[in-house]
Amino acid sequence: MNILERVVSPTPVFFQKLRNIGLVLAGISAAIIASPVSLPAIIVTIASYLGVAGSVLGAVSQITVPGDV
Protein backbone atom coordinates (compact mmCIF):
# COMPACT_ATOMS: atom_id res chain seq x y z
CA MET A 1 0.00 0.00 0.00
CA ASN A 2 1.56 3.31 -1.02
CA ILE A 3 1.24 6.62 0.77
CA LEU A 4 -1.58 7.96 -1.44
CA GLU A 5 -3.69 4.87 -0.80
CA ARG A 6 -3.08 5.27 2.93
CA VAL A 7 -4.19 8.92 2.91
CA VAL A 8 -7.51 8.17 1.19
CA SER A 9 -8.20 5.00 3.24
CA PRO A 10 -10.50 5.25 6.27
CA THR A 11 -8.80 6.31 9.49
CA PRO A 12 -9.64 4.46 12.75
CA VAL A 13 -11.65 6.46 15.29
CA PHE A 14 -8.82 6.59 17.87
CA PHE A 15 -6.45 8.10 15.32
CA GLN A 16 -9.10 10.58 14.18
CA LYS A 17 -9.20 11.88 17.75
CA LEU A 18 -5.39 12.02 17.89
CA ARG A 19 -5.34 13.89 14.55
CA ASN A 20 -7.79 16.46 15.90
CA ILE A 21 -5.69 16.92 19.05
CA GLY A 22 -2.64 17.46 16.86
CA LEU A 23 -4.49 20.08 14.82
CA VAL A 24 -5.56 21.89 17.99
CA LEU A 25 -1.98 21.90 19.30
CA ALA A 26 -0.68 23.26 16.01
CA GLY A 27 -3.38 25.95 16.01
CA ILE A 28 -2.63 27.05 19.56
CA SER A 29 1.05 27.14 18.71
CA ALA A 30 0.43 29.31 15.66
CA ALA A 31 -1.71 31.70 17.69
CA ILE A 32 0.98 32.08 20.36
CA ILE A 33 3.78 32.57 17.83
CA ALA A 34 1.79 35.11 15.80
CA SER A 35 0.53 37.09 18.81
CA PRO A 36 1.22 40.82 18.55
CA VAL A 37 2.34 41.15 22.17
CA SER A 38 5.88 40.51 23.29
CA LEU A 39 6.11 37.15 25.03
CA PRO A 40 9.06 35.63 26.88
CA ALA A 41 11.40 33.58 24.70
CA ILE A 42 10.68 30.37 26.61
CA ILE A 43 6.97 30.57 25.77
CA VAL A 44 7.69 31.10 22.08
CA THR A 45 10.16 28.20 22.13
CA ILE A 46 7.62 25.89 23.78
CA ALA A 47 4.99 27.00 21.25
CA SER A 48 7.39 26.13 18.43
CA TYR A 49 7.91 22.63 19.82
CA LEU A 50 4.14 22.22 20.26
CA GLY A 51 3.65 23.20 16.64
CA VAL A 52 6.08 20.56 15.44
CA ALA A 53 4.60 17.91 17.74
CA GLY A 54 1.05 18.74 16.65
CA SER A 55 1.98 18.62 12.98
CA VAL A 56 3.72 15.26 13.29
CA LEU A 57 0.85 13.85 15.35
CA GLY A 58 -1.67 14.97 12.76
CA ALA A 59 0.33 13.62 9.82
CA VAL A 60 1.03 10.22 11.36
CA SER A 61 -2.55 9.84 12.52
CA GLN A 62 -3.89 10.65 9.06
CA ILE A 63 -1.93 7.88 7.31
CA THR A 64 -2.85 5.19 9.82
CA VAL A 65 -5.17 2.52 8.44
CA PRO A 66 -7.10 -0.28 10.13
CA GLY A 67 -5.35 -3.65 10.30
CA ASP A 68 -7.88 -5.40 8.05
CA VAL A 69 -7.37 -3.12 5.02
Beta strands, then each sheet from edge to edge (+ up, - down):
end
